[in-house]
């Protein structure tokens, strides 16, 4: 591919060599779009065998592939480096623990041709490796593992509360001249699973008046390892979310948490007990997550460093 690419598929990775191997192995299964494209991999300061995995990878002969290292840790920093390095008119992001449906990239190309969106998102389906799904993992919790389907047909996204997810989205590179890049205070950093960088970016796009579309046809499969399916992940996710939101709301104000947070925490704890009595431990995780969220709010308000 010697022509200027229309699309840059950007894959950001950090210390996920074991997950990256399958992602890279599955990528050649995607159907090629009509327009030229490139694959841009951002190694975000990996200290495992990721550099060796990337160096030894054999790419299809007609692919344009670049690997760039970004040592400033953080997913937002990696995404911003991808924006700086991309040649494509559109940047499309995929995570290092995902497998794209064969029609994935072509589905985005069809949406771009028909609607000329400024940004877009696609469907994410959870794929349980080893076919293991614990009894406590109800359908309403799959969204916290990345499952997402905003609509069954292509449709505009206009609600600040219905963003695309970071594992399957893209945008016209030029929009960053108006809204900037990703907030480096948000997004995963190493083992810190704090997210929200793509939601913040999505809302800035909406505020600026850009056209955002959804397509259910561009499907990504988010692979979930059985060993990582534990309740602590969900607790930690909500604790960090609560902590981050409290720090932002508090700003430079008093570090004394509002009294209503303690009342909400007590009600959440009571709900755990009531649900346990009626449905057993397999039914309580959603209520436990609420407890973790309010604990995070209190800790963030009283002890969190200002962003």
N, C-alpha and C positions, 0 to 999 in steps of 0.2 A: 504494500500500500504506500505509494509514493505521493499521492494527492494529499492536499490539506484535509485533515479529518473533519468530518461533520460532528462526530461524537468522540468524547474521551470517556472511556469506562475507567473509573478511578477506584482502586482497591487500597484501603488503608489497613495496615496490619501492625500489631505489636505483640511480640512474644507468644504467637499462636502457631508455631511451626507445625505442630501436630494437626491442627485444624486446617491450616493453609494448604497442606499437601493435597487433600481431597478437593478443596475449592479450585485449585489450579488444574487438577486432573479433570474436573468436570467442565471447566470453562470451554475447552475446544468443542464441546457438544452443542453449543449454541449455534443457531442459524445465523449466517452472515447477513447484515443489513445491505441495502442497495448502496448507501453512501459509504464513503471511506470512514474508518474509525481507528482508534488506537487504544491500547491498554496501558494505563499508567498505574504503577504500584508504588505506594509510599510506605517505606519501612520506617515506622515511627520508633526509632531508638531500640530496636529489638536486641536483646542480649542472649537469646536462646539460639537455636540453629536456623532461624529464619533467613539470615543472609546466605547461608550455605544452600538452603532449599531453593532460594531464588536464583542463586548463581548456577545451580546445576539443572535448572528447568530447561527443557527443550520445547520451544514454542513452534507452532505451525509456521511454515516458511513464508506464508503470505500475511503474517501478522506484524503489526508495528507495536513493539513493546518497549517500555522504558521503566527502569527501576531506580527510584531516587530515595535517598535516606534523609529523614528529617529527625534530628536529634532532640529537638525541643518537644518534650513529652506532652501528649494530650491529643485526643482525637480531633478536637477543633484545630489544633496546630497542624495536624496531618492533612485535614481537609483544606485548610487555607493554603498549604504548600501545593496541594493538587490543583487548586484554582490558579496559582501562580505559574505552574508548569504546564498546564493543559494547553493543547493546540486546538481542540475541538470547539465548535460554536456552542455545543451543549456538553455539560459534564454530567455523567450518570454514575452514582455511587453504589457500590456493592460491598458487603462486609466479608471478612476473611473466614467466616464460619457458615457460609451460605452456598447453595447450589442453585444456579439459574435454570429456569425452565428453558428448553431449547428455543422457544419463540420469544423469549423475554426481550431481547434487544430489538427485534423486528416489531414487536408490539409497541414499544416506545416510538420507533420510527414512524409507524402508521399514525399514532396520535399526533406526533409533531407535524406530519404532512397535512393532516386534516384540520387541526385546531391552532397550529402555530403558538403553542403555550409558551409562557415565560418560565414556567416551572411545572413539575408534574411528579406524581407518585404512583406506585404500583402495589399490587397485592403481595402480601407476605403470608406464607403458610408454614406452620410449625411441622418439622419432620423429626419424629422421635427415633433416634438411632437405637438399635437393638430392639425396636418395637416395645420399649418399656415406657409405661405411663403410670405413675403412682395413683392410688385410689383417691387421694386428697386433691388431685389436680383437676378441678372442674373446668368446664368449657369457658366460664366467665373469667378464668385466670389466664387463658392462653394469650390474651393481649399483652400481658406482662412478660411473655416470652417472645414477643414480636409479632404475633398473629395479627393481621390487619386486612380488612376488606371494607372500604368506605362505601362502595356502591357496586351493584352487579353490572352496570353499564358505564361507559365513559361519561364523566360528568365533571363540571367545574367544582373546585373546592373554594368556598367563600367564607366559611365559619372559622373563626380563630381557634375553636375547640376541636376541629377535625383535620389536623395536620397529616401530612405524610409521615412515614417513619424513616429513620436514618439508614435502615438496611436496604432501601429500595426507592430511590428518588433521584431527580435530576433537575437541572435548570440551565437556562441560557447564561453563558459565562458573563455576558455583559451586564447582567442585573447587579453584579457585585460592585459595579461602579456607582450604583445608586444606594444600595443597602449595606454595602460592606461585606466582609466575610463572616465566619463563624466566631462567636464569642468564646475566647480562650478560657474564660472562667467557667464555662459549661462543657459538658462532654466528658467521656471517660478519660482518666489519667492513670495509666498503670493498672493497679488493682482497685482503684476507686471507680465504682460503677455509676457515679453521678452522670446523668444524661441531660437531655433537654436542649442541646445545641441546635438540633434540626427544627424543633418546635419554635424556638426563638427566631431562627432564620425564616421559617415559614410565615410567622406573624409579621415580621418586618416586610416581607414581600407583599403580603396583603395590604398593609398600611400604605405602602408605596404605590398601590394600584396595579400591581402586576397580575397577569392572568395565570391561574394555577389550575391544572386539570388532574383528574384521576382516571386511571385505566385498570380494570381488573384483569386485563389480558396479559400484562407484563408481570409474570409471577416469579417470585423468589422463594426458595425453600430454606428456612432457617433451621439448621441442623442442631438438635439438642442432645447432648451426651447424657446417658443414663446416670452417670456418676455425679453430674451437676444438678440433677433434679432433686433438690432438697429445699425444705421450708425456709432455711436460713437465707437463701438467695432472695426470696420474696420479702422477708423481714428487712434485710439490709437495703433493698431497693427503696422501700417506703420510708425507712429511717432517713436515708440520704436525701430523698425528695423533700421530706418535711423539714429537715435541717436547712437545706438550700433555700427553700421558700421563706423560712423564718428569717434567715440572714438578710435576704433581699427586702423583706417587708420592714424589718427593724431599721435597716440603714444605719445612720449615725445616732439613732435614738437610744433610749434607755435599754439596758440589758435585762431589766426586770420583765420576765414573760407576763403577758396579759393573763389575768386570773381565769378567763374563760377557757384557756388551753388546758388547765388542770381539770376543769369540769368535763371537757370533751374527752380527755384521757380516761377519766373514771368511767364515763359512759361507754367508751370503747372497750375497756376491760370487763365491764359488766356484760356486754354483749358477747364476749368470748365465752364467759361462763354459761350464759343462757343457751347459746348455740351448742356448747359441749353437752349440756344436760339433755337437749332434745335430739341432737344428731351425732354425738360422738366427736372424736378428735378429727376425723376426716372432713368434718363440715366446718371447722373453725378457722381455717387459714385466712379467709378474707377478713374476718374480724381481728385476727392477730396482726394483720398488715395495718389495720387502722391504728392499733395500739402503737406499733412501731413508728407510724407516721407522726402521731402526736408527741411521742417521746423525742423524735427528731426535731419537731417544732420547738419544744421546750429547750432542748440542748442548744439548738442553733440560735435561738433568741438570746440565751444567757451566756453562751460561751463561744459561739461561732465568730470567726474573723470576718470583718466586713469585706465584701467583694469589691 
